C-alpha cells in the first residue's frame, strides 16, 4: 500500500530507494542514458524475430525475441525514452512501422504482427533502401501519408501527448485515490466484490475481488497498485506473491511504472503462484478503452472526388 503523497521518495519502489540519486525518480540522469541500436538497425532483427516466432507474434513476443537475439541486458531494456516508453520499445515500434510501409509486415487490430508474403520471402533488407522508399512521400511534401524523417522519429511517438498527460495525472494522485481508481477499473473489467484493503495493514495486498467467467467459474484475486515512476523489480513481485500465497487464486500487480524483464519472468515462473501484470501503458490503454477519465473523439474527414465530377 502506498502510504505517502505522490512526488516523495516513498513513491519509488522500497527496495530501490538506495538508488534515488542515480535513476529512480523523474528528472534523473536515467533519461540521458543511450540505447545502442538505432531504429533502422532493428529492421533485420525484427524480421528475423518474426520468422523465428513462426511468422506472427504479439508486440511483447516480438520484443522478447529481438532482445534475446541481440543479447540485450535488463540495463539495455530499461533505458527510458519518455513517459513509460523505453528506448528499445520506442525504436522497435518505428522499425515495425517502416517495415509495414515497406510491405514486409502487417498488423491486426488485436496487436498481432505478421510477415506478409513478401516479408516471408525477404531474408534481409538494406536499411537505407527501406528509409528512402518510406520517406519519399515526406520529402515530396505529402505529410498526410508520410512517416516522419529520421531527425523527427526519435522524438515523435504515436499518441505520446495524451499518454504523457494521463501518466502525469496518475502519478500525481494520492495513494487512496489511486487505489479507488484501481477498484473502479477492475469493476469495469468485470470483477465483483472488489474491496480496497490497503490501509488495513494486510501485508502487500491493496485490495481483493472476484472474477467470474461465464457465470460458472470464479477466481479470487488479490491486487497491489503502486504509483511508481521507475521499474518494478523481480524481488518486489516475489514479495507481493509471498503476501497472499494460499489466500487467493491469483495475484494482480498494477503500476504506473514498468516491469523489468526479470520481473515479468518472475511473475510467470513455472510452479509459482500466478501473477498478472498491468504496467502504466496498459493501464492507460484500458482507461482509454473504458473511457474512464479519457474522452475519445472521432474526427470527420471530407474528401472531394474530382473524378466523379468529370464523369457526370
Rosetta blueprint (number, residue, H / E / L):
1 X L
2 X L
3 X L
4 X L
5 X L
6 X L
7 X L
8 X L
9 X H
10 X H
11 X H
12 X L
13 X L
14 X H
15 X H
16 X H
17 X H
18 X H
19 X H
20 X H
21 X H
22 X H
23 X H
24 X H
25 X L
26 X L
27 X L
28 X L
29 X H
30 X H
31 X H
32 X H
33 X L
34 X L
35 X L
36 X L
37 X L
38 X L
39 X H
40 X H
41 X H
42 X H
43 X H
44 X H
45 X H
46 X H
47 X H
48 X H
49 X H
50 X H
51 X H
52 X H
53 X L
54 X L
55 X L
56 X E
57 X E
58 X E
59 X H
60 X H
61 X H
62 X H
63 X H
64 X H
65 X H
66 X H
67 X H
68 X H
69 X H
70 X H
71 X L
72 X L
73 X L
74 X H
75 X H
76 X H
77 X H
78 X L
79 X L
80 X E
81 X E
82 X E
83 X L
84 X L
85 X E
86 X E
87 X H
88 X H
89 X H
90 X H
91 X H
92 X H
93 X H
94 X H
95 X H
96 X H
97 X H
98 X H
99 X H
100 X H
101 X H
102 X L
103 X L
104 X L
105 X E
106 X E
107 X E
108 X L
109 X L
110 X L
111 X L
112 X E
113 X E
114 X E
115 X E
116 X L
117 X H
118 X H
119 X H
120 X H
121 X H
122 X L
123 X L
124 X L
125 X L
126 X L
127 X H
128 X H
129 X H
130 X H
131 X H
132 X H
133 X H
134 X H
135 X H
136 X H
137 X H
138 X H
139 X H
140 X L
141 X L
142 X L
143 X H
144 X H
145 X H
146 X L
147 X L
148 X L
149 X L
150 X H
151 X H
152 X H
153 X H
154 X L
155 X L
156 X L
157 X L
158 X L
159 X L
160 X H
161 X H
162 X H
163 X H
164 X H
165 X H
166 X H
167 X H
168 X H
169 X H
170 X H
171 X H
172 X L
173 X L
174 X L
175 X H
176 X H
177 X H
178 X H
179 X H
180 X H
181 X H
182 X H
183 X H
184 X H
185 X H
186 X H
187 X H
188 X H
189 X L
190 X L
191 X E
192 X E
193 X E
194 X E
195 X E
196 X E
197 X L
198 X H
199 X H
200 X H
201 X L
202 X L
203 X L
204 X L
205 X L
206 X L
207 X E
208 X E
209 X E
210 X E
211 X E
212 X E
213 X E
214 X L
215 X L
216 X L
217 X E
218 X E
219 X E
220 X E
221 X E
222 X E
223 X E
224 X E
225 X E
226 X E
227 X L
228 X L
229 X L
230 X L
231 X E
232 X E
233 X L
234 X H
235 X H
236 X H
237 X H
238 X H
239 X H
240 X H
241 X H
242 X H
243 X H
244 X H
245 X L
246 X L
247 X L
248 X L
249 X L
250 X E
251 X E
252 X E
253 X E
254 X E
255 X E
256 X L
257 X L
258 X E
259 X E
260 X L
261 X H
262 X H
263 X H
264 X H
265 X H
266 X H
267 X H
268 X L
269 X L
270 X L
271 X L
272 X L
273 X L
274 X L
275 X E
276 X E
277 X E
278 X E
279 X L
280 X H
281 X H
282 X H
283 X H
284 X H
285 X H
286 X H
287 X H
288 X H
289 X H
290 X H
291 X L
292 X L
293 X L
294 X L
295 X L
296 X L
297 X L
298 X L
299 X L
300 X L
301 X L
302 X L
303 X L
304 X L
305 X L
306 X H
307 X H
308 X H
309 X H
310 X H
311 X H
312 X L
